[in-house]
Amino acid sequence: VRTKININTRGELVSCVGWTTADELYSCSEDHQILNWNLPTSETSIVVKLPDDLYPVDLHWFPKTVGGKKQAQAELFVLTSTDGKFHLVSKAGRIEKSVEAHKGAVLAARWNYDGSALITAGEDGQIKIWSKSGMLRSTLASHGSAVYSVAWGPDSDRILYTLGRQLVVKPLQPSSKVIQWKAHDGVVLKVDWNSVNDLILSGGQDCKYKVWDSYGRLLHSSSSHDYPVTSLSWAPDGEVFAVGSFNTLRLCDKTGWSYALEKPNTGSVFSLAWSADSTQLAGACGNGHVIFAHVVEQHWEWKNFIITLTKRRTMQVRNVMNDAVDVLEFRDRVIKSSLAYGHLVVATSLQCYVYKNWNTPLIFDLKEGTVSLILQAEKHFLLLDGAGLYIFSYEGRLISSPKFPGLRADILNAQGISLSNDTIAIRDKSDEKVILLFDTLTGKPCGDGKHLTHKLEVVEIALDQSGPSNDRKIALIDKNRDLYLTSVRHIGREPKICKIGKTLRGDLFVNHGVTIIWNDAANILCGIQDNQLTVWYYPSIIFTDKELLQKTLLTKDSSDFSRAPHILSFVGTLVTLRRGDGSLVYSNVLPYPALLHEYSASARWEDALRLCRFAKDQSLWACLAGMAMANRELNTAEMAYLPRVQYIKFIKELPSKESSLAHMLMFSGQVQEAEATLLQAGLIYQAIQVNIDLFNWERALELAVKHKTHVDTVLAYREKFLQRFGRMEMNKRFLQYSEGVEVNWEKIQAKIEVELSKEREKAANVSVRTSLATRR
């Protein structure tokens, strides 16, 4: 990524800039004029000439939209000045209201995200909160030194401000704890807090910029620049930020490393502002210039294609197989793009382009020109903008638009939303323990409408991409950095959430990049675990036989990956990662596990066995054993399993399908499901015996009493169990029934044999009926 610079001359020092739309900018300078810059026409016009005693310091536009709805008051901005006042100014330049706010200059003012409150910081060391009409609500803090910069937290419930060399995060709730820490070796001049990634930026007189998490933990510190950092600003989507200094403009990744450095002749850059679509940047400069920068030369890769944004409206497509080059031209500025599953999706400021080949794109209009995220699945893709989220087919048809209370599309990112062919998963911002699940085709909640609730806050989610919808799985990482897997479709029962690993610990930046990703063609999961690249060849084996999970893992030493690597893609056998210093690294995995998934899905068990014999890889045999048991394929499971062959043989010899199914469920640890299967088939003794085998004595007795059969059987086995360990019966319930029931092992054995004979007879009758029906 690099920036393309345009400079426009003003004259007097320019103190502040702010975007009204993606193509229109307002700037204020010490010549007391507010200017309107129209980028498409390159025209500049004077909006208003301010009073001669009004010297502007900072401006901030009222939020345009909240939750997708346009604000009635949106054509308004706050302008602060050196005389201790702030002014509410209309778009036409009329000062609607002037308010005496501070003693000395008002150094910063910011609307919160819904426009319900305004915060100001002054040279007098005070921080005040005002209503949107300019009425004082409270004085949040009062200090002895000037507060140079202030920012709202993502939920508008906390304030970040500078205090000398320190940063302070102060909640609006009086009883909540204040976080304060030394941030720089010189006075902190600027701060910003991004609502999407929840990261804090600071820059100071020590000539450094730093990235922090919301708890004040340092994530990145730059090397020392030649001059103090006088301005900085997050792009709204939270992917990049800009830093301004004397004759310097730098574009950085959210993790801190630098994409591009420009040295324009501008003097100090006092203020930076991003357009709402995160593609354009404007700066207010000390020598009277207004600087415009555009983000270009972004790259996207998929298989043998590399796509580069060469200009704001032009992309170059290169096929590395034959070195063929195509050029794609767009009518408007490119905002976001995504390349996956054989399709290129490009969102411009007005339209969406979908390419399957490079000659004839499918084009449709967009409601909003601020697409902040594009996610692709095999059959469709998701667009996220300030108004909401939308699922489109690759033919351009709107499929659905899920909605739920408290939806804030402006703060969703790739870690908090995931898409598959049949499911959309969204981390609930109002309760981060909850994952909202929606059907892709209808936009309604999945199954019985119940969402997924974890025991801890969830920081990252990822849906698998292959297989039928009723077998859809979701991987999630919680606040403890542990990795879990669970099923999406769990109608009528509580989902089983199983821990399958722990992700990278000790590195704070892991919270702000993708650390797990599913393969695009098979349900193979890749992640960063214990500073190693880990591949779970068959993570669903946790539901079948958790003891085999470790045998299905591939681990690679991450010494090549440096600090805090993020996974960008997992396509075919290639994993692409970005290191902490910004460089790309690649890692390959074997093709055999994906092939094994394909054979399992199509029930080609002979081919699966041949593949395992050919590859001679223990992890493949473990995968095959799990897949065969999950699909009730006992013959293959018997060949794949070495430790448990005897038990599989026992299951194969059971007389009825119901018994066989119940013991396969027991094999996978699903005891309640096994018991329910037997009871539903009328096999009462077998259900009792299952509980006896597992020493669930009270449940075995409960079933025997309820169905009025085999009470003596339960008591006999219980007595034998206690005698073996030299124990006396202490359970009141067993003592009660042992008084009135005679235990006779001969009668018990005879009853058991009768039950088994009935089961064999029933199974034989079913087999005969099936055979006759087949002949007919």
C-alpha positions, 0 to 999 in steps of 0.5 A: 500500500502506498499513498498518492499526494496532492497539495493545495495552497491556502496561505495562512496556517491551516488548523483543522480539516473535516470531511462532509462526504467522501468527496467534500472537505471543509478546512479552517485556517488563521485567515478566519475563513472556512473553505469548501474543497470539492475533490471531483471538480477540484474547486475551492469555495469560501463557505464563510468569513469568520469574525477577525477575533475568532481563531479556529483550533479544531473541528468535528462533524456531527455523525452522519448516520447512527445504526444506518439511519441518517441524522437530522442534525448531520449538517452541522459541525463543532468548531473550537477557538482560542478564545475559550468558546466552541461554536455549532456551525451549519454546513452553510457556515452560519454560527448557530450557537457560541458557548463559553466553555473554557478559560484559554483555548478549547484545544479539542472537541469530539461528538460521541458515536451517536451524536448525543453528547459532545466533549471538549478539552481546554488549555485550562486542564478541564474536560467537559461534556455537553448535550448536542444543543450545547448545554453543559452536562458535567465537568468530567475532569479538572487538571493543572495542565492543558489537555491537548487531545481527547477521544471517545471509547467505542461504546461512548462510555469512556473518554481517552485524554492526554495529561502531560506525558500520560494517557488517561482512560476515564469511564463516564460512570463515577464509580468505575476505575480510571486507567492512567499510565505514562505513555511518552517521554515528552508531552502527548500531543494527539490521541485517537481511539478506533471503534472497530479494533478498540485500539488507541493511538498516541503521538508526542513530543518525544517524536514517537507514535505508539499503539495501545490496547484499551487497557493501556498495554503497549502493542507497538512503539515506533522509532524516534522521528526527526520532529514531534508527532503533531497529528494522527488518525485512525481510518474508520475501518480500523485497518490503517492509520496515518501519522503527521509530523514536520514535512512528514506523512506516514501510513501504517498498518494497525499493528504499527509497521509502516506501509508508506512514508511521504515527505511533502513540503507542508510544514507541520501537519496539525490535523488529519482526517479520513473520509468515511470510506477509509480511502482518502486522507486530508491534512491541515498544514502549518505552511498554509497547505491542505494535503490530500492523500489517496491509498493505492497499490493494495494487493489481493492474491488467490491461487494464480492471480495477483490483483493490484489497485494501481490507481483510485479507479484502476486495477491490474490483474496478473495471471502468474501461470502465463504472465497474462495481464488484464486492466480493470477500469471503474467509473468511481473510486474503489473502496473495498475489494475481495478475491476468493472462490474464483470471484473478484468482488469490488465495491466502489463509492456507488456500485458493486462489481462481481467478476468471474472472468475479467471481461464482463462484470456483473454490476449493481448499485449500492445504497451506501458508499461506505462498504467497510468489509467484504466476506466471501463464501463459495455461493455468495458474499457479504457486504457490510456498510454503515447501514447494515449487512447484506448477503448477495449471490454472485449473480448480484441478487440480494439474498437476505439482510439479517437484522437484530436489536443493537446492530452496529454495523460500523464496528463489526470486523473480520474477527466478529463476523463469519460467513458460510454457504448456509450460516452467518455468525456474528459476535453480539457486541452488547454481550460478547459471550453470545454468538448470533446465528442466522440462516443465510437464505432467510436472514432469520435466526437458525433452527429454533432461534436460540443463539450460541452462548459461551462461558466467557467473552468471545474474541474471534469466530470462524465458520467452516466452509464445507459439508452439509448445513446440518453438520456446520461447525463454528470455531471460537476463541474466548478471552482466555485465548482458548480455542473451542469447536461446536455445532451450529445446528442444535435444535432442541438441545444444548450445544456441546462446546468442546475445547480443541486447543489454546491459541497464541498466549503472551502476545497482546496483538493476537487479539487484533488479527485473524489467528484461526481460519478454515480451509476453503475446500475442506473442513481443516482448521489452521491456527496459531497455537503456543507460538506454532502454526497448527493445523487441525486435520479433522477438528470434529474428531473431538465429538467422536473420540477426543483422545485421537485429537492430538494425533490429527494435528500438524504443528510447525515451528513459528520461528520463521513467522516472527512476533504476532503473525496473522493468518491471511488465507488458507487456500488449497494446501497453502497458508499465507501469513503476515509477520509482525513486521509486515512481510508475508510468509507462506507455509504448505500442508499435505494434500492428503487430509483434504482428499480424505475429507472428500472420500469421507463425504462421498462414502468412498471408504475403500479409496480412503483406506488405500490413501492411508496405506499409501501415505503411511501417516499416523495422523491420516489413520487417526482422521479416518478412524474418526470419520468412519465412526462419525459416519457409522462405517464400522468396517472401515473404523475396525481397520483404522482403529488399533486400540479399540478393535475389540469394542468395534467388533462387539458393536458389529456383532450386536443384534439390532441397529438400535443397539449398534447405534447406541453403542456408537454414541457411547463410543463418542461419549454421548451417553444420554443420546445412547440411552434415549435411542434404546428407550425409544426402540423399547430396549429397556434392559439394554438401556439399564445395562448401559448405565450399569456398565458406566456405574450410573447406579441411580439412573439404572435403578430409576429406569428399572423402577419406572418400567417395572422390570430388572430391579433385581438385575440392578440390585444384583450387579450393585451388590457384586460391585460393592463386594468387589471393593469391600464396601457396605451399601449406604444408599437409602434408595438401594437399601429400600428396594433390597428389602423387598426384592429377592436377588437370584442370579439364575432368574436374572440370567434367564430374563436377560437371555429372554430380552436378548432373544426378543431383540434378535427376533425383532432384528431378524423380522426387520431384516426379512421385511426389508429383503421382501420390500427390496424384491418387490 
